[in-house]
Amino acid sequence: MPVPQEDPSQWGPPTTPRTLLSRALSVPLALGFTVFLPLFVAVQPGAGLDDAAFWLQLALTMYAGGRLSAMVLTSRRKLLQGSFWLFVYMAMGVAPLAQAVLGQVPTPVVGPRSDLAWAVALVLIGCIAFDVGVLLARHRPAGGVFGTRREPRPVMAHRRRLQLLTVLAFLCSGVFIMKLGGPAVFFSSRQEIIAGIEEAGVSNGDSQAGQAFLRGFGTVPALLAWLLYTRWLVTSVYARRKPVIIATWAALCMLNLIVNNPISNPRYWFLTVMFAMLFTVFPVSAAMYRVALSMAVVIALLVFPFADRFRYDEKNYKPVETTSFLEPMALKDYDQIGMFANTITYVDSGPGHLYGRQLAGSVFFAVPRSVWPDKPRDTGVMVGQWMGTVNTNLSSPIWAELWIDFGGFGMTAGLTAMGYAAARVDRRYAKRARRSTPSGSLISVVVPLVAGYSFILLRGPLLQASGRVAIAALCLALVATYRTDKNKTLR
C-alpha cells in the first residue's frame, strides 16, 4: 500500500520571493550555528581535556546546530521543534562545550569522567530519537480505523468565559500582589520576592506547594487572558473598534508588567512570556519566526549569563568579572549536561532506576506531603542533596528525568514520542495559523505558549514545572468551546 502524501496546503501559504530572500540572508548565520561557532569555541585556550567527552560534546553541538539551522531556514514555522533545538543547541551544546574547553563547570560533576561522556552520548541519542519521532509523524496513516480522516473541530475561546478568566486573573494577581506587600516589591529583586512569599506564610518546610500555587495563579491566568485579548485585537477589526476591549487589553498589559516582568521572574519564565507574545502578535510571519530563533542564540550567549542582575538585592549581587566570553557560560546556570552525568552516577551508586516514581510525583504534584509522606522530591533537589551541595536549586533536563525512571530504552522511547507529538502539533498549528483563522482559535495561542514554556520543561525538574502547566490547563478548559457561533466566540 503506498504511503499517503502530505497535502502541501496544510503548511500554510506557499513560499514567496520575499521568503526566499530572507532565507538566503539566513544561510551565513546557519553555517555559523553548525560549523563556525562550535569550532571557534572548541579551539579556545583552556584547561579542559581532549577526551571522548569533549569530542562527543563537539559532535552534539554541531548536530544540534545543523538541526537548528534547518528550523531557521524553513519557510514552515515549527514552533515546538524550533524551541527544542534552540534549547539543545545552547543549554546542551554550546555552553557545555565551553565548559569542556575551559575545564570549569557551574555544578560539580561528582562521578567519573566516563559518566560525563555517557551523559553526552545519551543526549545525542535522545536528539536522534526526537528526529525519528518527527519522521514517523510525517508518514502517519491516512485515516482512522475505516480509512477516512476526519478533520477535528477547532477549539475556540468562548467570549463570556474569557471575561470570566479576565476577572479571575485580576483577583488572583491582586491577591499575589497584596500577599507580597504591594507592586513595588515586583521591581526590586527575585530575592525580595522569595522573602515576601516566606513572610506570607505560604512556604513551609520542604513543601513548596503553597509557593507554587501562589506564583502560578498570580501569573498564569493574567498571561493567558492577555494573550487571548492580544490575538483578538491583532486579528479582528471588530475588536479594534471596541474601546472596552482595548481598555481591557491595556489593563491586562499593566497587570502583566507587574507580575510577569523580568525583574521579579526567573529568566526562563520571562522567555516563555516573550516567545508566547511574539508569536501571538505575529501569527503568520515566517520571517519573524526565523529572526526569533536566530536572535535567541545571540541573547543566550550575550544576555542570559549576565541576566541574574535582578536575582539578588544590592548587598548580595556580585557582578560578573571575566576576560573571556566563554566564562559566563561555564560558570553560570548551564548545568544540564553535568546534572545529567550526576543523575547517572546517582542511579549507578545504589538506588537504581525508579520506574515511574519521579514521573508520578510530577503528575500528582498537588497532593500534599501530609497525605503522601513519601512523595518524591524534585529530581534536581534529590540528586543535589545526595551530592552534598548547599544550593539544591539544580536543573534536571528531560533526558535525566526519563533516565532516572526508565533507563536508556525509556529515555529513547520518550524522546521519540516527544518528536512525534511536536511534529503533529506543529503541522496542526501551521494549518490553523492563517489570516483567515477565527480570532478565537485557541491553538493559535496555546502552541506559542507551549513553545516558550518548553524551555522550562526541557530544563526541568518536571516537578517544579508541573504547577503552572496544571493551572494553564485549568484556565484553557474554562474558556474552551467547540461552538463556532459568532455571538459566543471572539469575532
NORVENBEL-V850546 format. One line per field, one symbol per residue. phi: phi as a letter, one per 20 degrees, with the letter a starting at -180 (. if undefined). Layout:
BEGIN
phi=???
END
This chain:
BEGIN
phi=.fffefegffeofffdgffffffffeggfffffecffgffffeffaefeedfffffffffffffffffffffffedfdfffffffffffeeddffffffffemccfcgeeeffffffffffffffffffgffffffffdfffbefemddeffffedeffffffffffffffffffgfffeoofgffddafffffffffffndccleedffffffffffdfgffffffffffgffdcfgffedgffffffffffffffeeceffecgfffffgffffffeefdfceffffffffffffffffddgfdeegefdeffefdffdbdcfffgffdeeedffffffffffffffqfmfdlnfffffffdffffffecgegfegfffffffffnffededfbfggfffffecmffffffffffffffffffgfffffefcfefgfeffffdffgfffffffffffmffffefgfffffffffffefbefdfffddfc
END
